[in-house]
Amino acid sequence: MSSLSLYWILFIGIALASWIVSASLESKFKKYSKEALPFTGRDIAEKMLRDHGITDVQITCIKGQLTDHYNPATKTVNLSEEVYKGANIAAAAVAAHECGHAVQHEKEYAPLKMRSALVPVVSAASRWMTWILLIGMLTVETFPQLLLIGIALFATTTLFSFITLPVEIDASRRAVNWLQEAGVTNRETTDMASDALRSAAYTYVVAALSSLATLIYYILIFLGGRRN
């Protein structure tokens, strides 16, 4: 079996895993959205930031589903409407997770600083990467250097995906610990919040593995072109 055949088997496996993880995430958030709490996502975010002495971060409501994120450049915790207004375990878990990133920023958590530093690099690389890779694959036998440049650009996005993993896992850990310590959740509901955030973390794991598999694919094309 050739290396490219093994890649396609791996690629199909990752695509299947991605579908399973996405379906599981959607199912669990739907399930835990039915577990009511006396606090909305906004209430949770405000309290967690206040408990950590963070006063310069703004909480905003944005459109979309599971579009929640923390922006270190603008110091904003951006919550989807479902999370912002939701008074349930799922909303609390997501809001606390995003505030976990704000806490990371406040404490100058090293992986978050690395990821933030890579954002402009990845943004610039993404602007040209697709075209360079496409032309590079078409000209790999005559001008392999172009594909090598594309591989280097793609490698930055792969690195970004892997640096994201500890950032997301740590934010979830901070969220779950705070929810329990602040008395927002009890033992049972803490487990629910942890389960929801664990499912979300798996999406980042799959994305990182998918990026790595694609990077290997381009490297194999480059090596094959050099041999020819």
C-alpha atoms as one frame of an Amber mdcrd trajectory, in Angstrom:
protein
   0.000   0.000   0.000   1.412   3.414  -0.995   1.969   6.311   1.387  -0.760
   8.331  -0.338  -3.223   5.456   0.060  -2.442   5.331   3.768  -3.006   9.094
   3.919  -6.463   8.801   2.363  -7.409   6.074   4.829  -6.238   8.358   7.646
  -8.065  11.335   6.114 -11.354   9.425   5.869 -10.907   8.243   9.455 -10.365
  11.798  10.697 -13.343  13.082   8.689 -15.517  10.392  10.284 -14.164  11.242
  13.739 -14.893  14.922  13.097 -18.513  14.133  12.200 -18.936  11.966  15.304
 -17.398  14.604  17.589 -19.545  17.392  16.092 -22.704  15.315  16.451 -21.797
  14.426  20.046 -21.063  18.071  20.892 -24.391  19.240  19.485 -26.238  16.465
  21.312 -24.621  17.170  24.681 -25.134  20.916  24.508 -28.770  20.317  23.615
 -29.055  17.913  26.564 -27.368  20.214  29.091 -29.324  23.223  27.857 -32.318
  21.588  29.553 -30.561  21.608  32.955 -31.710  24.931  34.397 -29.657  27.298
  36.559 -30.699  30.566  38.230 -27.968  32.437  36.292 -27.687  33.399  32.648
 -24.460  33.075  30.689 -23.948  36.803  31.073 -24.404  36.530  34.859 -21.805
  33.744  34.953 -19.320  35.741  32.871 -19.742  38.871  34.985 -19.278  36.945
  38.241 -16.258  34.947  37.071 -14.484  38.048  35.819 -15.325  39.898  39.014
 -14.112  37.009  41.194 -10.772  37.107  39.376 -10.458  40.880  39.750 -10.799
  41.509  36.022 -12.519  44.832  35.358 -11.335  45.793  31.860 -13.030  43.014
  29.867 -16.367  43.688  28.154 -19.076  41.033  27.671 -20.937  41.205  24.366
 -23.756  39.271  22.687 -23.113  38.072  19.129 -25.086  36.196  16.488 -24.690
  32.522  15.619 -24.606  29.177  17.393 -21.460  28.127  19.295 -19.711  31.255
  17.980 -18.577  32.146  21.497 -14.989  33.355  21.827 -12.645  35.618  23.746
 -10.784  38.288  21.786  -7.531  39.243  23.555  -6.952  42.147  21.166 -10.168
  43.924  22.173 -10.509  42.287  25.601 -14.059  41.135  24.945 -15.866  37.946
  25.943 -18.216  37.406  23.015 -21.159  35.125  23.803 -23.720  33.800  21.331
 -27.282  34.859  22.097 -28.158  31.326  23.227 -25.352  31.399  25.792 -25.652
  35.089  26.716 -29.343  34.752  27.645 -29.438  31.059  28.515 -29.867  30.038
  32.146 -28.633  26.456  32.053 -25.573  24.245  32.508 -24.492  24.446  28.857
 -24.596  28.246  28.816 -22.768  28.442  32.146 -20.033  26.071  30.930 -19.446
  28.024  27.715 -19.504  31.431  29.410 -17.079  30.270  32.100 -14.818  28.707
  29.462 -14.554  31.972  27.518 -13.868  33.837  30.734 -11.176  31.224  31.362
  -9.385  32.712  28.355  -9.719  36.180  29.880  -8.114  34.836  33.064  -5.326
  33.309  30.966  -4.774  36.697  29.347  -4.709  38.442  32.710  -2.171  35.930
  34.076  -0.112  35.998  30.849  -0.570  32.275  30.248   2.328  31.323  27.922
   0.448  29.172  25.335  -2.182  31.923  24.902   0.584  34.480  24.333   2.143
  32.159  21.741  -1.202  31.652  19.987  -1.916  35.395  19.957   1.539  36.071
  18.496   0.851  33.550  15.723  -2.507  35.064  14.705  -1.082  37.685  12.288
   1.376  35.118  10.898  -1.379  32.561  10.268  -3.645  35.252   8.833  -0.959
  36.316   6.355  -0.089  32.704   5.492  -3.744  31.801   4.865  -4.038  34.647
   2.370  -1.563  33.032  -0.050  -1.241  29.444   1.108  -4.004  27.816  -0.966
  -2.817  29.266  -4.269   0.844  28.526  -3.574   0.052  24.920  -2.636  -2.147
  24.438  -5.700   0.397  25.834  -8.153   3.188  24.097  -6.250   1.538  20.677
  -6.679   1.091  21.311 -10.412   4.739  22.314 -10.834   6.335  20.028  -8.229
   8.502  18.193 -10.784   9.869  21.365 -12.364   9.821  23.865  -9.513   9.543
  21.960  -6.187  10.665  25.007  -4.201   7.226  26.604  -4.624   5.469  23.654
  -2.996   8.050  23.746  -0.209   7.128  27.363   0.467   3.453  26.347   0.567
   4.270  23.543   3.007   6.101  25.999   5.262   3.066  28.306   5.243   0.695
  25.429   5.977   2.975  24.274   8.806   2.269  27.549  10.624  -1.458  26.760
  10.622  -0.738  23.252  11.907   1.436  24.673  14.674  -1.378  27.083  15.535
  -3.830  24.162  15.813  -1.590  22.306  18.254  -0.823  25.382  20.377  -4.600
  25.903  20.603  -5.042  22.549  22.391  -3.443  23.442  25.759  -5.106  26.876
  25.605  -8.579  25.367  25.253  -8.015  22.540  27.745  -6.669  24.936  30.380
  -9.582  27.351  29.874 -12.032  24.485  30.440 -10.159  23.398  33.570 -10.308
  26.924  34.972 -14.017  27.128  34.089 -15.014  23.866  35.767 -12.960  24.581
  38.905 -14.447  28.049  39.266 -18.029  26.875  38.693 -17.678  24.438  41.578
 -15.701  26.733  43.893 -18.131  29.615  43.334 -21.071  27.375  44.196 -22.647
  27.776  40.779 -22.681  23.996  40.273 -22.827  21.023  42.614 -21.064  17.693
  42.121 -23.626  16.402  39.616 -23.921  19.581  37.552 -20.137  20.115  37.654
 -19.771  16.740  35.942 -22.272  17.894  33.304 -20.332  21.107  32.638 -17.088
  19.153  32.460 -18.621  16.666  30.022 -19.885  19.450  27.746 -16.518  21.200
  27.658 -14.690  17.904  27.116 -16.789  17.308  24.007 -15.916  20.802  22.774
 -12.216  20.119  23.360 -12.377  17.016  21.156 -13.236  19.247  18.176  -9.880
  20.987  18.591  -8.071  17.654  18.852  -9.654  16.432  15.609  -8.890  19.739
  13.880  -5.232  19.522  14.912  -4.919  15.922  13.721  -6.630  16.796  10.443
  -4.200  19.666   9.888  -1.250  17.388  10.649  -2.517  14.713   8.247  -2.919
  17.316   5.489   0.579  18.644   6.148   1.977  15.105   5.811   0.044  14.714
   2.557   1.699  17.801   1.043   5.111  16.617   2.248   4.570  13.240   0.561
   3.669  14.983  -2.706   6.825  17.090  -2.411   9.029  14.055  -1.758   7.371
  12.134  -4.597   7.955  15.022  -6.979  11.604  15.271  -5.967  12.129  11.542
  -6.644  10.568  11.876 -10.088
